[in-house]
């Protein structure tokens, strides 16, 4: 792909993200005029003294602001993790939860809800559960050395994920149907409605810590698409590189899931769309995937809180929107992966 179409793809993605951010701040149960948003932004960013109502400032800074930032963070993190996993596993059907991070996070959160812990403990349980699940999967996959390491990891992820899913089902069966079970179901559907600034302060550093290794290894990531023997012949420590990618992607996914619950399709769908726009080269693909992932989840979350009198879980809308869109993208996947 020549330089001009790449620049155009980046420019359009950033423009869409900015437009969707402004729209997300403006629409809702208490709509705000774009003039009020511009005045408030000038007051906060440049020290201006425009007249803005206290209600508008409260809505932007305390209600919609944290939720919009959370949507951007979660969407970008899931898209980046999906991009890394699809490149590492050389498989366009791989998503960030392939190694059981979502199932482990769900089990940690469900345990916290089942034992009536606070929101912070539930989030920490989800984060720790996601990391622990991937640790077990990687240990199982690494112990089966006589098989293909990629296949061993995928199979271990499927098996451990199924086990964790059965444990979640058991806890749902034992939970109080009037208090605990609705809370468990709501968390498993995914939501950004209750995200607070404290949640962002906890999750953002972990997501950034996972992004840094992916960015530093962006040039070597392309070599993981080769056979292991070919990559080693080029001087790449395949095992260590694969472990670094797994740790980084898991950290980002676990941080995202801990504050949003399980929101699917972002890490599967968005890397496909970015690859069709800009090609498979990882150093160019990663930033575009993150921008598109942030824009996609922000659009879905804005739609989920405005489409009906009651809020629709974004995890439901991502599946409803993502399924037909993915089928359309999948038709062109062969060309994009070549």
Helices and strands as residue ranges (DSSP letters): H 3-26, H 34-46, H 54-58, I 59-64, H 65-89, H 101-114, H 119-143, H 149-174, H 180-189, H 197-216, H 218-221, G 222-225, H 228-233, H 238-260, H 266-278, H 282-306, H 314-331, H 333-337
